Amino acid sequence: MRVKFAHPVIVSGRNPDGSPKAELCRMESEFEVPEYTWDDAPVALVASGLSRPSEYFHIHGNKLYKAFPDGKADGHFAAGGQLFYSLHNGNARHVHFEPFYETVDREASRLEDDSGYALRVNVRRDLLKREAKARMREVTKACLNAPMLRKWNWLSPDADREIENWRSIAAEKIANIILVKGVPSLRAFEPCYVLNTTYGAPQIQIDSKHIYANQVHMVDKQDDGLEILGDDATQLGRHYFAASDYEGAVAFANTIGWRLVPSQKPDIRILKEDAVCDDFDVQETVRHARLLLTAIGTIEFQERTRKNSEVDTNLDSKVADLLSGAKTLKDEVLSWQSRRDEVDGVRRELTRLAEQAREYGSIPIVVGRSKFDALSSGLKGQLGQFVLRSDQAEVSLDIPMARGFSR
């Protein structure tokens, strides 16, 4: 099905006085969106929980798509619609790839003129109170209200290349959408269970594998080569389990002494077995390695800052060992990223480095006027729980639990 979609474009050029200029605008392009029947893209998973409507996941070509019922018979991609707005402003439940506001904000910050100087372009608009209350982004408002692209005489000779680049960006996002019986469905991460104490007493809730990746359709990496994880990846007090392993989450809660709050049981109904992966032991191992690397990274940053400030400091030998161990662990994680197989090397270095962290105790970190412990009891508790879960009972890690709920 051919659809028309108005997407943002940033074009550059020069003012009449020769000074560089750039402007955010919109242009309408046509894209092909595949249409399927329920036989072509059957429902593979149904996730339902307390205070949330059931979510339906279709499977097609080994990819999961979450239904986005917008109540419209057609015109799903038209300006003003729920889908159009979500693709621009983001929607944590349905849009598991970078929305336009993030792309526009990042690309605008990278603009340079011919001399290599930063080229400023206004991609933000002040929000009304009702817009701020609805959590609209300032960049989203700019995108939605930007003028339509025209053949302005100030445009650069490279304008066609810039326009095509933005059309490619839009095409990449639209490629994550299909229509199933006329209902939009967006490429989605596999749903899963999370054993969670973020909001107080332990609960088992429904989450997704978004925790392990930034976008569903591609791998994003940081400058140091480590993959960018989901927003909540470094949150303590959380353990993730496959959609087929609710009982495992309950058993683990009992093992570590977390008494679950009586509540409605969340449910992920599996209709297609091949839609569920069982790699959570692998993914959780890597996530916990990243948790520890993040903590030790704050120590390394503080030591580097002191050195750059020419503060006379002797690096404690145990801290030096931690930093050295973190480098080895990071190398193992990078190696795993390239192989995507077993995580024995990551698990070994993680366990060893966690033991070192326990022995050292606390390491105070100063940020502005605040001071905190880089190796907090919460972090050590999380690592201790992970060791139990990964069946490493033979390793003696006397790490306190993050919470001491009674059975």
C-alpha positions in Angstrom: 0.0 0.0 0.0 1.4 3.4 -1.0 1.0 6.0 1.8 1.9 9.7 2.0 3.8 10.8 5.1 5.0 14.3 6.0 8.4 14.0 7.6 11.0 16.6 8.8 13.9 17.8 6.7 16.8 20.1 7.6 18.1 22.0 4.6 21.0 24.5 4.5 22.0 27.4 2.3 23.0 31.0 2.5 21.4 34.3 3.3 21.5 37.2 0.9 24.6 38.6 2.7 26.4 35.3 2.2 26.1 34.1 5.8 25.2 30.4 6.3 21.6 29.4 7.1 19.7 26.2 7.9 16.1 25.6 8.5 13.8 22.8 9.7 10.9 22.2 7.4 8.6 19.4 6.3 8.1 17.5 3.1 5.6 14.9 2.0 7.0 11.6 0.6 5.4 8.4 -0.5 6.3 5.1 1.0 5.3 1.5 0.5 3.8 -0.2 3.6 3.2 -4.0 3.3 -0.3 -5.3 3.9 -1.0 -8.8 5.4 -3.9 -11.0 6.4 -4.0 -12.7 9.8 -2.9 -15.9 8.1 0.2 -14.1 6.7 1.0 -12.4 10.1 -0.7 -14.4 12.8 -1.0 -13.4 16.4 2.0 -15.0 18.2 1.8 -13.5 21.7 -0.9 -11.7 23.8 0.4 -9.7 26.8 -2.1 -8.6 29.5 -1.6 -7.3 33.0 -3.0 -5.1 35.7 -4.4 -1.8 34.5 -3.3 -2.3 30.9 -5.2 -3.4 27.9 -4.1 -6.6 26.1 -1.4 -6.2 23.6 -1.3 -8.3 20.5 2.0 -9.3 18.8 1.9 -10.5 15.2 4.8 -12.5 13.7 5.9 -12.2 10.1 9.3 -13.3 8.7 10.6 -14.1 12.2 9.9 -10.5 13.2 7.4 -9.4 15.9 5.0 -6.5 15.3 2.8 -5.0 18.0 -0.7 -3.9 16.9 -1.3 -0.2 17.1 -5.1 0.1 17.0 -5.8 3.8 16.4 -9.6 3.4 15.7 -9.2 4.5 12.1 -10.3 2.6 9.0 -7.8 4.4 6.9 -5.6 7.5 6.9 -3.3 6.1 9.6 -0.3 8.1 8.4 -2.1 11.4 8.0 -1.0 14.4 10.0 -2.8 14.7 13.3 -3.3 11.0 13.8 -2.1 8.9 16.7 0.5 7.0 14.7 1.8 10.2 13.0 2.2 11.9 16.4 3.8 8.8 18.0 6.4 8.5 15.3 7.4 12.1 16.0 7.1 12.3 19.8 7.8 8.7 20.8 5.6 6.2 22.5 7.3 3.9 24.9 4.7 1.2 24.6 4.6 1.0 20.8 7.5 2.8 19.1 10.6 0.7 19.8 12.8 2.7 17.5 14.1 6.2 17.4 11.3 8.8 17.0 11.8 11.8 14.7 12.3 14.3 17.6 15.5 12.4 18.7 16.8 12.2 15.1 16.1 15.9 14.4 17.7 17.0 17.7 20.8 15.0 17.1 21.3 15.9 13.5 20.7 19.6 14.2 23.5 19.6 16.8 25.9 18.2 14.1 25.3 20.8 11.4 28.4 22.6 10.2 29.0 25.2 7.5 31.6 25.0 4.8 34.3 26.2 7.2 33.6 23.5 9.7 31.9 25.9 12.2 28.7 24.9 14.0 25.6 25.9 12.0 22.7 26.8 14.3 19.2 25.8 13.4 16.2 26.3 15.7 14.5 22.9 16.2 12.6 23.8 19.4 9.4 25.6 20.1 8.0 26.7 23.4 5.2 24.5 24.7 1.8 25.6 26.0 0.9 24.3 29.4 -1.5 21.7 28.0 1.2 20.5 25.6 3.8 20.2 28.4 1.2 18.3 30.5 0.7 15.9 27.6 4.5 15.4 27.5 4.9 16.8 24.0 8.6 17.5 23.2 9.8 20.9 22.2 11.4 19.4 19.1 8.2 17.5 18.3 6.3 20.8 18.2 8.9 22.3 15.9 8.6 19.4 13.5 4.9 19.5 13.4 4.7 23.2 12.9 7.6 23.6 10.5 6.9 25.1 7.1 6.5 22.8 4.0 9.7 22.6 1.9 9.7 24.9 -1.1 12.3 25.7 -3.8 13.7 28.7 -1.9 16.4 30.6 -3.7 18.7 30.5 -0.7 19.0 26.7 -0.7 22.4 25.1 -1.1 23.4 23.3 -4.3 23.6 20.2 -2.0 19.9 20.6 -1.1 18.8 17.6 -3.2 21.3 15.4 -1.3 20.1 16.7 2.1 16.5 16.1 1.1 17.2 12.5 -0.1 19.1 11.8 3.1 16.1 12.8 5.2 13.8 10.8 3.0 16.0 7.8 3.6 15.8 8.4 7.4 12.0 8.5 7.1 11.9 5.4 5.0 13.9 3.5 7.6 11.4 4.3 10.3 8.3 3.6 8.1 9.9 0.2 7.2 9.2 -0.9 10.8 5.4 -0.7 10.1 3.1 -3.2 8.5 -0.7 -3.3 8.1 -2.5 -6.5 9.4 -6.1 -6.6 8.3 -5.9 -2.8 7.9 -4.5 -2.2 11.5 -1.0 -0.7 11.8 1.5 -2.9 13.6 4.9 -1.7 14.6 8.1 -3.7 14.8 8.5 -4.6 18.5 10.7 -6.2 21.1 9.7 -9.5 22.5 7.6 -9.1 25.7 9.0 -10.7 28.9 8.5 -10.7 32.7 10.4 -8.5 35.1 10.8 -9.1 38.8 10.8 -5.6 40.1 11.2 -3.6 43.3 11.5 -0.2 41.8 8.2 0.9 43.2 8.5 -0.7 46.7 7.5 -4.3 47.4 8.5 -6.9 44.8 6.2 -7.5 41.9 6.3 -9.4 38.7 5.3 -7.2 35.7 5.3 -7.3 32.0 8.2 -5.6 30.2 10.1 -6.2 27.0 13.6 -7.0 25.6 13.9 -3.3 24.9 16.0 -3.4 28.0 18.8 -5.0 26.0 18.9 -2.7 23.0 18.2 0.9 22.0 16.3 0.1 18.8 14.5 -3.0 17.6 15.7 -2.9 14.0 19.4 -2.0 14.4 22.3 -2.0 16.8 23.5 1.3 18.1 27.0 1.6 19.6 28.7 4.1 21.8 32.0 5.6 20.9 33.8 3.0 22.9 32.2 0.2 20.9 29.7 -1.0 23.6 26.2 -1.4 22.4 23.6 1.1 23.6 21.2 -0.6 25.9 17.6 0.3 26.7 16.7 3.2 29.0 16.2 1.1 32.2 19.2 -1.2 31.6 21.1 0.2 34.6 18.2 0.2 37.0 18.8 -1.8 40.2 16.2 -4.1 41.7 15.2 -5.7 38.4 15.6 -9.2 37.0 14.2 -10.2 33.6 12.7 -13.6 32.6 11.4 -15.0 29.3 7.7 -14.9 28.4 7.7 -18.7 29.0 9.3 -18.5 32.4 6.9 -16.8 34.8 7.4 -19.7 37.3 11.1 -19.1 37.1 10.5 -15.5 38.2 8.4 -16.7 41.2 11.0 -19.3 42.2 13.8 -16.8 42.0 11.9 -14.3 44.2 11.5 -17.0 46.8 15.2 -17.9 46.5 16.4 -14.4 47.3 13.8 -13.7 49.9 11.6 -11.3 48.1 8.0 -11.8 49.2 5.7 -11.0 46.2 2.8 -8.6 46.7 -0.5 -10.4 46.1 -1.9 -8.9 42.9 -3.4 -9.8 39.6 -1.0 -12.2 37.8 0.4 -10.7 34.6 0.1 -13.0 31.7 1.9 -13.5 28.4 0.0 -16.0 26.3 2.2 -17.8 23.8 0.4 -18.9 20.7 3.5 -19.4 18.5 6.4 -21.0 20.3 9.0 -19.8 17.8 8.2 -16.2 18.8 9.9 -16.7 22.2 13.6 -16.7 22.8 15.2 -18.4 25.9 18.5 -16.3 25.8 17.8 -14.4 29.0 20.6 -16.0 30.9 23.0 -14.7 28.2 21.4 -11.2 28.1 21.2 -10.8 31.9 24.8 -11.8 32.2 25.8 -9.1 29.8 23.5 -6.5 31.4 25.0 -7.1 34.8 28.4 -6.8 33.4 27.4 -3.4 32.0 26.0 -2.5 35.4 29.4 -3.1 37.0 31.3 -1.4 34.2 29.1 1.7 34.5 29.8 1.9 38.3 33.6 1.5 37.8 33.4 3.9 34.9 32.5 6.7 37.4 35.6 5.8 39.4 37.8 6.0 36.3 36.2 9.3 35.3 36.9 10.8 38.8 40.5 9.6 38.7 41.0 11.0 35.2 39.5 14.3 36.2 41.9 14.6 39.2 44.8 13.8 37.0 43.8 16.4 34.4 43.4 18.9 37.2 47.0 18.1 38.4 45.7 17.1 41.8 48.4 15.1 43.6 46.8 11.7 44.2 48.2 8.2 44.5 46.0 5.6 42.9 45.1 3.0 45.5 46.3 -0.4 44.4 42.9 -2.0 44.9 41.3 0.8 42.7 44.0 0.1 40.1 43.0 -3.6 40.2 39.4 -2.7 39.7 40.1 -0.5 36.7 42.3 -3.2 35.2 39.6 -5.8 35.8 37.0 -3.5 34.2 39.1 -3.3 31.1 39.3 -7.1 30.9 35.5 -7.4 31.5 34.8 -4.8 28.8 37.0 -6.7 26.3 35.0 -9.8 27.0 31.7 -8.0 26.4 33.1 -6.5 23.2 34.2 -10.0 22.1 30.7 -11.4 22.9 29.1 -8.6 20.9 31.0 -9.8 17.8 30.3 -13.5 18.4 26.8 -13.6 19.9 27.3 -17.0 21.4 28.2 -18.3 24.9 29.0 -15.8 27.7 31.4 -17.9 29.8 34.2 -15.4 29.5 31.9 -12.5 30.5 30.5 -14.5 33.4 34.0 -15.4 34.6 35.3 -11.9 34.6 32.1 -10.5 36.0 32.2 -12.9 38.9 35.8 -12.1 39.6 35.3 -8.4 39.4 32.2 -8.5 41.6 34.3 -10.3 44.3 36.9 -7.6 44.1 34.2 -4.9 44.5 32.9 -6.6 47.6 36.3 -6.8 49.2 37.1 -3.2 48.6 34.0 -1.8 50.3 32.9 1.7 49.4 34.5 4.2 47.0 33.1 7.7 47.4 32.5 9.7 44.2 31.9 13.5 44.3 29.7 15.0 41.7 29.2 18.8 42.3 28.2 19.1 45.9 26.9 15.5 46.1 28.8 12.5 47.2 27.8 8.9 46.6 29.3 5.4 46.8 30.3 4.1 43.4 30.1 0.5 44.8 26.8 0.8 46.6 25.2 -1.9 48.7 22.4 -1.9 46.1 24.8 -2.7 43.3 26.5 -5.4 45.3 23.1 -6.9 46.2 22.1 -7.0 42.6 25.3 -8.7 41.6 24.9 -11.2 44.4 21.4 -12.1 43.3 22.7 -12.5 39.7 25.3 -14.9 40.9 22.6 -17.0 42.6 20.5 -17.0 39.5 23.3 -18.0 37.2 23.8 -21.1 39.3 27.3 -20.0 40.5 26.7 -21.3 44.1 30.2 -22.7 44.2 31.6 -19.2 44.1 31.8 -17.7 47.5 30.3 -14.2 47.3 29.2 -12.9 50.6 27.2 -10.0 49.0 24.2 -8.7 50.8 20.8 -8.7 49.2 19.5 -5.4 48.0 16.3 -5.9 50.0 15.7 -8.1 52.9 12.0 -8.8 52.6 10.9 -11.8 54.7 9.2 -14.8 53.2 
